[in-house]
Amino acid sequence: MSTAKIAITIDDKLVEKIDSLVRKRIFPSRSRAIQEAVSEKLSRLDKSRLAKECSKLDIASEQHLAEEGTSSEIESWPEY
């Protein structure tokens, strides 16, 4: 995976928290801490976007589509 160097501006209090995590060896560097934070946030946004899109679905319509065609097939299914 290739990486790109960027410059960002961060509030002093956030820098202090990040530095504290690096000192505690939770992260090997500021860069790694920020990479993981951004990655986690983007992942959460993707999941929330999917949830929002799913909430737009009409449950009855989706159920009908899922069951479409099975009613004629049920008669040919073997009994167990």
Sequence and secondary structure as in RCSB ss.txt:
>XXXX:A:sequence
MSTAKIAITIDDKLVEKIDSLVRKRIFPSRSRAIQEAVSEKLSRLDKSRLAKECSKLDIASEQHLAEEGTSSEIE
SWPEY
>XXXX:A:secstr
           HHHHHHHHHHHHTTSSSSHHHHHHHHHHHHHHHHHHHHHHHHHHTS HHHHHHHHHTTHHHHHT
TS   
